[in-house]
């Protein structure tokens, strides 16, 4: 069903606060057990949104209004100002690092995973797009190994302002439907959701990478459309207790190290405590210039903090600052 007709049918009442009973009666989510893991990078985290809600707040509130019960968002990070801010959105992470992050939370038990991954591979030109594609396919297979039977929605990536990054993103986006359909044919509960242009455009971005608040709300609508398709296929289960407990949450995560110059390079990793608290970018600790989208600060970071012309160092939390 087309997105333009899908949401009015499924969510018109859910978004009308004056008609909660109608919304629950007509919603495909009424009484459904939704234990959901938002998985990805800073776009999943909600970076640049002043409240770091990203797409997750509208998504959660709409599912709640539509009668989803139990409703539980999962992840080892908390970011936002709504009822359930758990997520696994790792700022600056490439596909390989997101895979490491997912492995660290195998104790969680989602029945739905929302995956948006590959933007940082494109921004850093981490190897080439033809190598990013099998990494994303491997991450999908890892998700099914960790959580057999999970419903997985894989997003085509939102656009990027930088032309070279967009070319890389186009390559990834073109490949996603193919390997999603292959796994669907093998019996996996998997769908593609399209966040690419024209669903989101450059006017929906605040800094050429991350969506505006309105852009994040568009993402929420697209995820909701995908979840409605999943419900129509009978993939959402009813009732029962929440089974995806966040306790005990992991206390460590892999933190990316940025290239030491404007030349893009593959990430290296180091272990650092997880936090979502904001902190100012540190004073310069190293010589050199950081290319746009590279790391320029964070607790324990010893590299350069001077950003290339046209970008500035912005804090995304105690452990990570990025040239944007």
Secondary structure, DSSP 4 states (H G I P E B T S, - for coil): --HHHHHHHHHTTTT-GGGHHHHHHH-TTTTB-EEEEEEESHHHHTTTSTT--TTHHHHHHHHHHTT-SSEEEE-SEE-SSSS--EEEE-TT--HHHHHHHHHTTTTS--SEEEEE--HHHHHHT-S-HHHHHHHHHHHHHHHHHHSTT-EEEEEEPPP-SSHHHHHHHHHHHHHHHHHHHHHHHTT-EEEEEE-STTTS-GGGBSSSSSB-HHHHHHHHHHHHHHHHHHHHTT-SPB-S-------SPPSEEEEEEPPSSSS----EEEEEE------PPPPP-S-SEEPTTSEEE-TT--S--EEPTT--EEE-STT-EEE-
